[in-house]
């Protein structure tokens, strides 16, 4: 159907069979899950790399102990695990349904456990990427766009910290606001 607007990615046919308050809550959770899927890894990289003062001391100490044993920086670790997750997800899509889902889940668990046990990647990085993956399942229609945005924001956060995330977010918003779908602003009703 046309015109297609941004908010349609967060709507579901089941919403219209639920009570309005519950449907509104579920839609709000979809928006939150999308934001988590796009911004969580970048925020983690920015906080751990540049903005240590934002983390409580005991948590920071625990994270530094986990990160201290790994050979890669936080930015490289998050990028590697995110790309590894995308490869496993893509492999799961290409395999037959019963085998694909099992291999995706088992492969992710086994690989995650192995890289943490080997000391290549820290456990907090695995947790952030896994949480991001779960959040992405909530808004399946935006998987492709969210993957590209997530990788771009990780790179900007690794390079400039919160300033990079802010600049990336502004570029994304300017782009979304400038789009039109058959004469209707794509970011309507927000813009």
Backbone as ProteinMPNN parsed JSONL, in Angstrom:
{"seq_chain_A": "XXXXXXXXXXXXXXXXXXXXXXXXXXXXXXXXXXXXXXXXXXXXXXXXXXXXXXXXXXXXXXXXXXXXXXXXXXXXXXXXXXXXXXXXXXXXXXXXXXXXXXXXXXXXXXXXXXXXXXXXXXXXXXXXXXXXXXXXXXXXXXXXXXXXXXXXXXXXXXXXXXXXXXXXXXXXXXXXXXXXXXXXXXXXXXX", "coords_chain_A": {"N_chain_A": [[0.843, -1.18, 0.0], [0.429, 2.272, -0.623], [0.709, 5.666, 0.349], [3.785, 4.827, 2.017], [4.668, 5.145, 5.342], [6.899, 5.924, 8.076], [5.916, 5.132, 10.636], [4.308, 2.965, 10.109], [5.862, 0.7, 10.134], [5.91, -0.11, 12.719], [3.454, -0.978, 13.395], [0.949, -3.486, 13.766], [-1.278, -5.997, 12.58], [-2.549, -7.341, 14.617], [-2.781, -5.46, 16.592], [-5.165, -4.12, 16.336], [-7.036, -5.808, 17.319], [-6.817, -5.776, 19.972], [-7.286, -4.145, 23.163], [-7.355, -0.55, 23.222], [-5.508, 0.741, 25.027], [-3.692, -1.257, 25.695], [-2.721, -1.912, 23.123], [-1.512, 0.515, 22.47], [0.519, 0.539, 24.397], [2.015, -1.698, 23.575], [2.869, -0.83, 21.05], [4.465, 1.324, 21.825], [6.441, -0.119, 23.147], [7.562, -1.377, 20.939], [8.748, 0.782, 19.584], [10.646, 1.47, 21.537], [12.157, -0.912, 21.592], [13.225, -0.845, 19.008], [14.845, 1.433, 19.205], [16.649, 0.529, 21.146], [17.801, -1.599, 19.72], [19.145, -0.227, 17.715], [20.736, 1.736, 19.008], [21.983, 0.702, 21.381], [24.503, -0.888, 21.218], [26.258, 1.131, 20.266], [26.048, 3.086, 22.27], [27.158, 1.645, 24.393], [29.816, 1.298, 23.468], [30.623, 4.004, 23.353], [30.36, 4.819, 26.05], [32.093, 3.054, 27.445], [34.509, 3.54, 26.145], [34.963, 6.369, 26.111], [33.419, 7.814, 28.057], [33.628, 7.2, 30.963], [32.8, 8.14, 33.429], [30.063, 7.97, 33.597], [29.277, 5.529, 34.422], [28.432, 3.537, 37.235], [30.752, 3.041, 39.94], [31.326, 0.363, 40.922], [30.231, -1.261, 38.923], [31.724, -0.346, 36.757], [34.291, -1.191, 37.52], [33.936, -3.97, 37.43], [33.389, -4.257, 34.7], [35.797, -3.331, 33.58], [37.549, -5.279, 34.511], [36.616, -7.474, 33.079], [37.031, -6.572, 30.451], [39.752, -6.145, 30.496], [41.192, -8.489, 30.034], [41.031, -9.073, 27.37], [42.214, -9.101, 23.968], [41.395, -7.178, 22.141], [40.175, -3.844, 21.472], [37.289, -2.127, 22.833], [35.607, -1.115, 20.81], [36.42, -2.613, 18.521], [35.805, -5.174, 19.449], [32.966, -5.049, 19.777], [32.198, -4.506, 17.14], [33.183, -6.83, 15.812], [31.71, -8.911, 17.081], [29.116, -8.117, 16.479], [29.138, -8.272, 13.673], [29.66, -11.011, 13.45], [27.318, -12.012, 14.583], [25.495, -11.156, 12.616], [26.322, -12.709, 10.458], [25.738, -15.308, 11.399], [22.972, -15.036, 11.702], [22.216, -14.576, 9.043], [23.019, -16.987, 7.907], [21.244, -18.691, 9.214], [18.865, -17.86, 8.056], [19.147, -18.686, 5.424], [19.211, -21.451, 5.53], [17.11, -24.439, 5.671], [13.934, -24.059, 7.365], [13.43, -25.579, 9.969], [16.023, -26.461, 10.607], [17.532, -24.139, 10.327], [16.713, -22.258, 12.342], [17.431, -23.65, 14.647], [20.212, -23.956, 14.297], [20.99, -21.285, 14.276], [20.413, -20.446, 16.92], [21.817, -22.321, 18.556], [24.358, -22.075, 17.406], [24.943, -19.373, 17.956], [24.982, -19.426, 20.787], [27.05, -21.303, 21.316], [29.28, -20.211, 19.962], [29.446, -17.712, 21.244], [29.993, -18.527, 23.9], [32.445, -19.801, 23.516], [34.183, -17.745, 22.54], [34.237, -16.034, 24.747], [35.256, -17.743, 26.726], [37.758, -18.252, 25.643], [38.887, -15.825, 25.954], [38.878, -13.878, 24.031], [36.829, -12.055, 23.554], [34.952, -9.907, 25.668], [32.552, -10.697, 28.254], [30.51, -8.682, 28.764], [30.252, -7.482, 26.218], [29.187, -9.537, 24.649], [26.742, -9.796, 25.968], [25.534, -7.292, 25.421], [25.315, -7.353, 22.599], [23.689, -9.61, 22.291], [21.368, -8.768, 23.63], [20.677, -6.69, 21.953], [20.123, -8.141, 19.62], [17.855, -9.583, 20.416], [16.084, -7.479, 20.861], [15.814, -6.614, 18.253], [14.239, -8.533, 17.076], [11.693, -7.789, 17.731], [10.848, -5.751, 16.043], [10.577, -6.647, 13.199], [10.272, -5.744, 10.569], [12.059, -3.689, 10.226], [14.633, -4.671, 10.184], [16.765, -4.706, 8.26], [17.396, -1.955, 7.831], [17.95, -1.187, 10.469], [20.227, -2.7, 11.014], [22.2, -1.588, 9.339], [22.196, 1.051, 10.312], [22.943, 0.575, 12.978], [25.592, -0.431, 12.705], [26.853, 1.802, 11.543], [26.509, 3.721, 13.588], [27.955, 2.508, 15.642], [30.563, 2.724, 14.646], [30.79, 5.547, 14.559], [30.495, 6.127, 17.301], [32.729, 4.854, 18.323], [34.683, 6.393, 17.217], [34.107, 9.113, 17.967], [32.67, 9.121, 20.367], [29.941, 10.137, 22.453], [29.395, 12.422, 20.989], [29.682, 11.563, 18.337], [27.535, 9.73, 18.201], [25.418, 11.508, 18.551], [25.765, 13.165, 16.265], [25.389, 11.256, 14.223], [22.741, 10.494, 14.764], [21.41, 12.892, 14.251], [21.937, 13.154, 11.49], [20.53, 10.914, 10.544], [17.891, 11.601, 11.292], [17.532, 13.981, 9.793], [17.685, 12.913, 7.24], [15.452, 11.132, 7.253], [13.374, 12.963, 7.609], [13.522, 14.378, 5.255], [12.64, 12.619, 3.317], [10.078, 11.515, 1.046], [7.058, 9.795, 0.394], [5.265, 9.087, -2.235], [4.38, 11.762, -2.298], [3.726, 12.228, 0.338], [5.089, 13.076, 3.484], [7.617, 10.926, 4.67], [8.221, 10.652, 7.331], [5.94, 11.354, 8.63], [3.486, 11.167, 11.183], [5.229, 12.772, 12.593], [6.86, 14.635, 11.338]], "CA_chain_A": [[0.0, 0.0, 0.0], [1.157, 3.525, -0.664], [2.105, 5.942, 0.698], [4.361, 4.131, 3.169], [5.283, 6.056, 6.3], [7.779, 5.289, 9.057], [5.186, 4.53, 11.759], [3.675, 1.706, 9.702], [6.766, -0.397, 10.464], [5.714, -0.464, 14.119], [2.07, -1.387, 13.565], [0.662, -4.875, 13.468], [-2.717, -6.238, 12.449], [-3.068, -7.786, 15.913], [-3.032, -4.298, 17.448], [-6.556, -3.689, 16.202], [-7.879, -6.76, 18.031], [-6.563, -5.584, 21.4], [-7.813, -2.905, 23.725], [-6.505, 0.566, 22.782], [-4.402, 1.031, 25.944], [-2.685, -2.309, 25.539], [-2.116, -1.746, 21.799], [-0.609, 1.664, 22.57], [1.681, 0.112, 25.167], [2.816, -2.591, 22.729], [3.532, -0.002, 20.034], [5.533, 2.06, 22.502], [7.527, -1.08, 23.362], [8.228, -1.594, 19.652], [9.639, 1.927, 19.377], [11.753, 1.328, 22.476], [12.996, -2.022, 21.128], [13.964, -0.371, 17.84], [15.906, 2.327, 19.686], [17.652, -0.322, 21.791], [18.501, -2.359, 18.683], [20.011, 0.655, 16.926], [21.641, 2.568, 19.795], [22.626, 0.067, 22.542], [25.942, -1.149, 21.063], [26.991, 2.393, 20.128], [26.12, 3.693, 23.596], [28.126, 0.86, 25.17], [31.159, 1.648, 22.996], [30.92, 5.379, 23.753], [30.52, 4.91, 27.502], [33.29, 2.338, 27.884], [35.707, 4.109, 25.544], [35.186, 7.784, 26.383], [32.635, 8.441, 29.115], [33.648, 6.279, 32.102], [32.154, 8.732, 34.606], [28.622, 7.702, 33.57], [29.041, 4.173, 34.927], [28.723, 3.397, 38.664], [32.117, 2.563, 40.164], [31.422, -1.101, 41.036], [29.979, -1.811, 37.59], [32.883, 0.001, 35.943], [35.374, -2.085, 37.925], [33.618, -5.289, 36.887], [33.538, -4.208, 33.235], [37.218, -3.214, 33.268], [38.163, -6.585, 34.722], [36.235, -8.329, 31.955], [37.659, -6.041, 29.238], [41.207, -6.139, 30.632], [41.796, -9.739, 29.585], [40.795, -9.282, 25.946], [43.233, -8.453, 23.138], [40.815, -6.16, 21.269], [39.51, -2.708, 22.111], [35.838, -2.289, 22.933], [35.025, -0.874, 19.481], [36.694, -3.772, 17.667], [35.039, -6.303, 19.985], [31.546, -4.9, 19.458], [32.049, -4.677, 15.686], [33.386, -8.24, 15.455], [30.591, -9.737, 17.549], [27.936, -7.721, 15.708], [29.27, -8.878, 12.341], [29.506, -12.457, 13.624], [25.877, -12.255, 14.758], [24.842, -10.981, 11.316], [26.657, -13.886, 9.644], [24.956, -16.441, 11.918], [21.565, -14.769, 11.361], [22.061, -14.78, 7.6], [23.106, -18.438, 7.668], [19.987, -19.275, 9.682], [17.815, -17.536, 7.091], [19.374, -19.435, 4.183], [18.998, -22.888, 5.747], [15.693, -24.796, 5.852], [13.374, -23.496, 8.602], [13.693, -26.269, 11.237], [17.462, -26.522, 10.859], [18.058, -22.779, 10.391], [16.511, -21.636, 13.653], [18.23, -24.388, 15.636], [21.627, -23.632, 14.104], [21.196, -19.899, 14.689], [20.421, -20.354, 18.381], [22.927, -23.108, 19.097], [25.595, -21.468, 16.925], [25.189, -18.16, 18.723], [25.355, -19.788, 22.156], [28.351, -21.978, 21.33], [30.325, -19.259, 19.576], [29.564, -16.739, 22.329], [30.679, -19.153, 25.032], [33.839, -20.098, 23.152], [35.007, -16.533, 22.467], [34.426, -15.523, 26.108], [36.155, -18.674, 27.417], [39.097, -18.092, 25.082], [39.393, -14.512, 26.328], [38.956, -12.998, 22.867], [35.8, -11.03, 23.691], [34.457, -9.864, 27.054], [31.149, -11.084, 28.458], [29.567, -7.576, 28.549], [30.036, -7.269, 24.78], [28.254, -10.588, 24.232], [25.434, -9.468, 26.535], [24.986, -6.148, 24.687], [24.933, -7.777, 21.248], [22.547, -10.522, 22.426], [20.213, -7.934, 23.963], [20.352, -5.989, 20.707], [19.504, -9.111, 18.713], [16.508, -9.862, 20.904], [15.277, -6.281, 20.602], [15.563, -6.498, 16.817], [13.163, -9.454, 16.715], [10.413, -7.146, 17.994], [10.496, -4.932, 14.881], [11.176, -7.423, 12.113], [10.219, -5.007, 9.312], [13.147, -2.715, 10.176], [15.889, -5.357, 10.439], [17.829, -4.284, 7.347], [17.771, -0.571, 8.125], [18.539, -1.125, 11.804], [21.569, -3.269, 10.953], [23.091, -0.582, 8.746], [22.285, 2.165, 11.26], [23.707, 0.119, 14.151], [27.018, -0.485, 12.371], [27.325, 3.176, 11.376], [26.582, 4.381, 14.895], [29.079, 1.917, 16.387], [31.785, 3.357, 14.143], [30.816, 6.945, 15.018], [30.722, 6.123, 18.748], [34.113, 4.443, 18.527], [35.518, 7.491, 16.764], [33.849, 10.392, 18.628], [31.898, 8.988, 21.594], [28.562, 10.626, 22.39], [29.291, 13.394, 19.9], [29.448, 10.785, 17.122], [26.164, 9.214, 18.235], [24.539, 12.655, 18.32], [25.87, 13.559, 14.857], [24.742, 10.209, 13.441], [21.295, 10.589, 14.977], [20.926, 14.074, 13.519], [21.952, 12.813, 10.058], [19.43, 9.983, 10.3], [16.641, 12.348, 11.371], [17.44, 14.875, 8.631], [17.376, 12.08, 6.074], [14.069, 10.665, 7.357], [12.464, 14.094, 7.432], [13.565, 14.833, 3.857], [12.044, 11.625, 2.426], [8.646, 11.577, 0.744], [6.51, 8.597, -0.226], [4.107, 9.477, -3.037], [3.942, 13.089, -1.91], [3.473, 12.304, 1.784], [6.343, 12.971, 4.214], [7.838, 9.581, 5.2], [8.294, 10.715, 8.789], [4.65, 11.817, 9.151], [2.987, 12.47, 11.601], [6.218, 13.502, 13.383], [7.389, 15.758, 10.547]], "C_chain_A": [[0.88, 1.233, 0.0], [0.236, 4.645, -0.219], [2.527, 5.188, 1.959], [5.014, 5.162, 4.072], [6.012, 5.259, 7.372], [7.004, 4.541, 10.142], [4.518, 3.211, 11.389], [4.554, 0.496, 9.991], [6.549, -0.911, 11.886], [4.278, -0.878, 14.419], [1.911, -2.839, 13.154], [-0.848, -5.049, 13.38], [-3.329, -6.658, 13.776], [-3.372, -6.622, 16.848], [-4.501, -3.903, 17.443], [-7.539, -4.664, 16.853], [-7.705, -6.653, 19.544], [-7.227, -4.296, 21.873], [-6.838, -1.767, 23.393], [-5.32, 0.847, 23.706], [-3.293, -0.001, 25.807], [-1.981, -2.182, 24.195], [-1.154, -0.565, 21.795], [0.66, 1.33, 23.324], [2.594, -0.769, 24.322], [3.54, -1.808, 21.645], [4.672, 0.805, 20.638], [6.723, 1.141, 22.776], [8.268, -1.365, 22.064], [9.187, -0.455, 19.333], [10.862, 1.83, 20.279], [12.706, 0.214, 22.036], [13.812, -1.618, 19.907], [15.113, 0.54, 18.267], [17.015, 1.537, 20.375], [18.469, -1.054, 20.735], [19.47, -1.49, 17.893], [21.092, 1.304, 17.795], [22.425, 1.842, 20.887], [24.103, -0.24, 22.326], [26.773, 0.127, 20.958], [27.121, 3.091, 21.479], [27.13, 2.965, 24.476], [29.548, 1.233, 24.775], [31.534, 3.052, 23.47], [31.188, 5.483, 25.251], [31.815, 4.246, 27.949], [34.56, 2.999, 27.354], [35.991, 5.528, 26.024], [34.558, 8.316, 27.666], [32.503, 7.525, 30.333], [32.861, 6.811, 33.292], [30.656, 8.455, 34.669], [28.268, 6.341, 34.167], [29.314, 4.151, 36.432], [30.05, 2.668, 38.882], [32.224, 1.037, 40.197], [31.186, -1.775, 39.685], [31.156, -1.545, 36.676], [34.064, -0.911, 36.25], [35.166, -3.484, 37.356], [33.817, -5.328, 35.369], [35.009, -4.115, 32.841], [37.952, -4.536, 33.484], [37.846, -7.525, 33.571], [36.933, -7.879, 30.672], [39.175, -6.167, 29.283], [41.888, -7.381, 30.091], [41.657, -9.976, 28.088], [41.835, -8.54, 25.113], [42.703, -7.295, 22.286], [40.228, -5.012, 22.081], [38.001, -2.958, 22.098], [35.173, -2.115, 21.571], [35.216, -2.054, 18.553], [35.877, -4.969, 18.134], [33.567, -6.224, 19.597], [31.321, -5.072, 17.96], [32.19, -6.135, 15.27], [32.192, -9.099, 15.861], [29.314, -9.392, 16.791], [27.986, -8.327, 14.313], [29.121, -10.39, 12.407], [28.039, -12.823, 13.81], [25.151, -12.144, 13.416], [25.12, -12.17, 10.401], [25.839, -15.097, 10.097], [23.48, -16.264, 11.579], [21.31, -15.022, 9.884], [22.137, -16.259, 7.253], [21.815, -19.13, 8.097], [18.842, -19.012, 8.723], [17.936, -18.408, 5.854], [19.146, -20.935, 4.324], [17.507, -23.182, 5.835], [15.215, -24.407, 7.253], [13.717, -24.274, 9.873], [15.176, -26.274, 11.598], [18.012, -25.127, 11.096], [17.903, -22.138, 11.753], [17.339, -22.333, 14.725], [19.704, -24.032, 15.515], [21.911, -22.2, 14.545], [21.311, -19.793, 16.205], [21.626, -21.081, 18.961], [24.266, -22.507, 18.67], [25.94, -20.216, 17.698], [25.636, -18.457, 20.141], [26.757, -20.378, 22.217], [29.467, -20.993, 21.008], [30.532, -18.224, 20.673], [30.316, -17.301, 23.518], [32.156, -19.387, 24.729], [34.689, -18.836, 23.148], [35.212, -15.911, 23.843], [35.398, -16.422, 26.866], [37.594, -18.527, 26.93], [39.702, -16.733, 25.426], [39.533, -13.557, 25.154], [38.006, -11.811, 22.989], [35.299, -11.067, 25.134], [32.972, -10.233, 27.106], [30.186, -9.909, 28.301], [29.277, -7.296, 27.077], [29.036, -8.287, 24.25], [26.852, -10.27, 24.732], [24.784, -8.337, 25.753], [24.511, -6.574, 23.306], [23.742, -8.736, 21.303], [21.271, -9.744, 22.75], [19.743, -7.161, 22.737], [19.639, -6.918, 19.732], [18.074, -9.429, 19.132], [15.589, -8.677, 20.634], [14.939, -6.154, 19.125], [14.458, -7.439, 16.369], [11.791, -8.825, 16.903], [9.928, -6.37, 16.771], [11.161, -5.566, 13.661], [11.215, -6.65, 10.796], [11.396, -4.057, 9.147], [14.525, -3.358, 10.345], [17.015, -4.847, 9.554], [18.322, -2.885, 7.668], [18.464, -0.475, 9.479], [19.957, -1.683, 11.815], [22.562, -2.251, 10.41], [23.275, 0.587, 9.711], [23.131, 1.788, 12.471], [25.205, 0.107, 13.861], [27.596, 0.916, 12.195], [27.476, 3.897, 12.701], [27.682, 3.799, 15.767], [30.385, 2.569, 15.947], [31.892, 4.804, 14.615], [31.081, 7.032, 16.524], [32.164, 5.764, 19.072], [35.059, 5.589, 18.184], [35.363, 8.738, 17.625], [33.054, 10.293, 19.93], [30.469, 9.471, 21.416], [28.365, 11.647, 21.282], [29.025, 12.681, 18.577], [28.038, 10.227, 17.061], [25.181, 10.344, 17.948], [24.57, 13.076, 16.853], [25.187, 12.533, 13.953], [23.23, 10.257, 13.551], [20.716, 11.776, 14.218], [20.905, 13.814, 12.01], [20.802, 11.881, 9.689], [18.102, 10.73, 10.293], [16.462, 13.297, 10.187], [17.085, 14.08, 7.381], [15.918, 11.618, 6.101], [13.068, 11.785, 7.114], [12.421, 14.542, 5.981], [12.909, 13.855, 2.884], [10.548, 11.869, 2.225], [8.233, 10.276, 0.069], [5.213, 8.988, -0.922], [3.511, 10.795, -2.55], [3.661, 13.28, -0.435], [4.821, 12.203, 2.494], [6.473, 11.582, 4.868], [7.81, 9.574, 6.721], [7.017, 11.299, 9.396], [4.14, 10.789, 10.161], [3.993, 13.275, 12.41], [6.738, 14.72, 12.641], [6.607, 15.889, 9.261]], "O_chain_A": [[1.969, 1.22, 0.573], [-0.972, 4.531, -0.425], [1.715, 4.946, 2.852], [5.827, 5.965, 3.614], [5.767, 4.066, 7.549], [7.39, 3.437, 10.526], [4.194, 2.418, 12.274], [4.048, -0.622, 10.084], [6.959, -2.024, 12.216], [3.927, -1.104, 15.577], [2.644, -3.349, 12.307], [-1.603, -4.329, 14.034], [-4.496, -6.368, 14.04], [-4.14, -6.778, 17.797], [-5.017, -3.404, 18.443], [-8.735, -4.383, 16.93], [-8.369, -7.359, 20.303], [-7.669, -3.473, 21.071], [-5.632, -1.995, 23.293], [-4.232, 1.162, 23.223], [-2.108, 0.335, 25.803], [-0.76, -2.33, 24.128], [-0.091, -0.637, 21.179], [1.747, 1.771, 22.952], [3.814, -0.604, 24.349], [4.701, -2.09, 21.349], [5.728, 0.95, 20.023], [7.874, 1.559, 22.656], [9.481, -1.575, 22.082], [10.303, -0.687, 18.868], [11.984, 2.078, 19.838], [13.924, 0.379, 22.1], [14.973, -2.01, 19.783], [16.224, 0.429, 17.749], [18.194, 1.845, 20.203], [19.694, -1.126, 20.839], [20.511, -1.974, 17.448], [22.242, 1.411, 17.368], [23.474, 2.345, 21.291], [24.912, 0.115, 23.183], [27.874, 0.194, 21.504], [28.181, 3.628, 21.802], [27.874, 3.6, 25.224], [30.394, 1.46, 25.639], [32.652, 3.265, 23.942], [32.13, 6.154, 25.672], [32.556, 4.816, 28.75], [35.58, 3.017, 28.043], [37.14, 5.86, 26.314], [35.132, 9.2, 28.301], [31.397, 7.123, 30.693], [32.315, 6.034, 34.076], [30.038, 8.687, 35.708], [27.095, 6.041, 34.389], [30.329, 4.691, 36.872], [30.421, 1.79, 38.104], [33.118, 0.471, 39.567], [31.863, -2.746, 39.344], [31.551, -2.416, 35.901], [34.76, -1.355, 35.337], [36.105, -4.107, 36.861], [34.341, -6.299, 34.824], [35.429, -4.75, 31.873], [38.867, -4.874, 32.733], [38.707, -8.288, 33.133], [37.38, -8.716, 29.889], [39.821, -6.283, 28.241], [43.06, -7.324, 29.722], [42.13, -10.996, 27.587], [42.291, -7.466, 25.506], [43.493, -6.511, 21.761], [39.833, -5.19, 23.233], [37.511, -3.876, 21.441], [34.276, -2.88, 21.216], [34.278, -2.459, 17.866], [35.318, -5.699, 17.316], [32.985, -7.21, 19.143], [30.355, -5.715, 17.552], [31.402, -6.626, 14.462], [31.718, -9.92, 15.076], [28.514, -10.279, 16.491], [26.98, -8.841, 13.824], [28.519, -10.991, 11.516], [27.567, -13.82, 13.263], [24.279, -12.961, 13.117], [24.241, -12.59, 9.649], [25.306, -15.831, 9.264], [22.807, -17.228, 11.211], [20.297, -15.617, 9.519], [21.395, -16.732, 6.392], [21.346, -20.047, 7.424], [17.944, -19.842, 8.585], [16.923, -18.826, 5.292], [18.912, -21.617, 3.327], [16.714, -22.266, 6.053], [15.991, -24.423, 8.208], [14.26, -23.674, 10.801], [15.537, -26.11, 12.764], [18.864, -24.937, 11.964], [18.846, -21.54, 12.271], [17.886, -21.678, 15.612], [20.376, -23.828, 16.527], [22.961, -21.93, 15.127], [22.209, -19.122, 16.715], [22.368, -20.518, 19.765], [25.2, -22.435, 19.469], [27.097, -20.008, 18.061], [26.561, -17.823, 20.649], [27.559, -19.998, 23.069], [30.483, -20.948, 21.703], [31.671, -17.89, 20.999], [31.18, -16.631, 24.084], [33.012, -19.191, 25.592], [35.795, -18.838, 23.688], [36.26, -15.314, 24.091], [36.273, -15.924, 27.575], [38.536, -18.661, 27.711], [40.895, -16.512, 25.213], [40.222, -12.542, 25.255], [38.335, -10.698, 22.578], [35.232, -12.133, 25.747], [32.245, -10.093, 26.122], [29.108, -10.108, 27.742], [28.16, -6.91, 26.732], [28.138, -7.936, 23.484], [25.877, -10.452, 24.003], [23.594, -8.411, 25.447], [23.417, -6.195, 22.886], [22.869, -8.674, 20.437], [20.21, -10.037, 22.199], [18.542, -7.003, 22.519], [18.663, -6.525, 19.093], [17.184, -9.53, 18.287], [14.443, -8.857, 20.222], [13.877, -5.635, 18.78], [13.797, -7.167, 15.367], [10.819, -9.278, 16.299], [8.729, -6.336, 16.494], [12.176, -5.078, 13.163], [12.108, -6.881, 9.981], [11.701, -3.655, 8.024], [15.494, -2.653, 10.623], [18.112, -4.582, 10.046], [19.527, -2.654, 7.766], [19.456, 0.24, 9.621], [20.805, -1.185, 12.555], [23.646, -2.078, 10.967], [24.396, 1.059, 9.903], [23.942, 2.588, 12.939], [26.0, 0.58, 14.674], [28.707, 1.189, 12.648], [28.459, 4.605, 12.918], [28.286, 4.525, 16.558], [31.217, 2.925, 16.782], [32.965, 5.242, 15.028], [31.813, 7.915, 16.973], [32.75, 6.318, 20.002], [36.117, 5.731, 18.797], [36.359, 9.366, 17.984], [32.788, 11.326, 20.544], [29.854, 9.252, 20.372], [27.285, 11.729, 20.699], [28.219, 13.154, 17.776], [27.406, 10.243, 16.005], [24.224, 10.165, 17.194], [23.52, 13.318, 16.258], [24.481, 12.908, 13.017], [22.519, 10.084, 12.561], [19.649, 11.671, 13.612], [19.96, 14.209, 11.327], [20.176, 12.044, 8.642], [17.278, 10.528, 9.401], [15.365, 13.406, 9.639], [16.279, 14.523, 6.563], [15.224, 11.702, 5.088], [12.032, 11.574, 6.483], [11.392, 15.035, 5.519], [12.645, 14.219, 1.738], [9.855, 12.362, 3.115], [8.983, 9.724, -0.736], [4.187, 9.195, -0.273], [2.295, 10.927, -2.409], [3.383, 14.398, -0.003], [5.625, 11.335, 2.153], [5.549, 11.122, 5.538], [7.411, 8.58, 7.329], [7.017, 11.698, 10.56], [4.377, 9.598, 9.96], [3.658, 14.363, 12.879], [7.027, 15.741, 13.264], [6.891, 16.773, 8.453]]}, "name": "protein", "num_of_chains": 1, "seq": "XXXXXXXXXXXXXXXXXXXXXXXXXXXXXXXXXXXXXXXXXXXXXXXXXXXXXXXXXXXXXXXXXXXXXXXXXXXXXXXXXXXXXXXXXXXXXXXXXXXXXXXXXXXXXXXXXXXXXXXXXXXXXXXXXXXXXXXXXXXXXXXXXXXXXXXXXXXXXXXXXXXXXXXXXXXXXXXXXXXXXXXXXXXXXXX"}
